[in-house]
């Protein structure tokens, strides 16, 4: 990551493969270093929910040399950024 650029954390509630997330990543990559942590499946309406009684899993979906690091999380959007 380039220290001259801001680090931008991106998440959503529609899941890691949502078209809107892809568009946001493309735009934000022009102005900063992007780190993506998003739910592994759609979580619409779960914006304030926190997982308290289940194990959370984080899977790296980007390749080792990718400029943008992407992860999918088995939890809610809040779990992704907490």
PEBELMO-V605248 format. One record per residue. BURIAL is + if it has 24 or more other ideal C-beta (glycine too) atoms within 12 Angstrom, else -. D_FIRST is the distance of its C-alpha to the first C-alpha in Angstrom with 1 decimal. Layout:
BEGIN
BURIAL;D_FIRST / BURIAL;D_FIRST
END
This chain:
BEGIN
-;0.0 / -;3.8 / -;6.3 / -;8.8 / -;8.0 / -;9.2 / -;8.1 / -;10.9 / +;12.9 / +;15.4 / +;18.6 / +;22.2 / +;25.6 / +;26.4 / +;24.4 / +;21.3 / -;23.1 / +;24.5 / -;24.6 / -;23.7 / +;20.4 / -;19.6 / -;20.5 / +;18.5 / +;15.2 / -;16.1 / -;16.8 / +;13.9 / +;11.3 / -;13.1 / -;12.3 / -;9.0 / -;6.1 / +;8.8 / +;10.0 / +;13.6 / +;16.4 / +;19.7 / +;23.3 / +;24.5 / -;27.5 / -;28.7 / +;29.2 / -;30.8 / -;32.7 / -;30.8 / -;28.5 / -;30.0 / -;30.8 / -;29.4 / -;30.2 / -;32.4 / -;34.5 / -;32.4 / -;29.8 / -;26.4 / -;24.4 / -;20.7 / -;20.1 / -;16.9 / -;17.6 / -;14.6 / -;14.9 / -;13.1 / -;11.5 / -;10.9 / -;7.9 / +;9.1 / +;10.0 / +;13.6 / +;16.3 / +;19.9 / +;21.9 / -;25.7 / +;26.3 / +;26.5 / +;23.9 / -;24.3 / +;23.7 / +;20.4 / -;19.1 / -;21.3
END
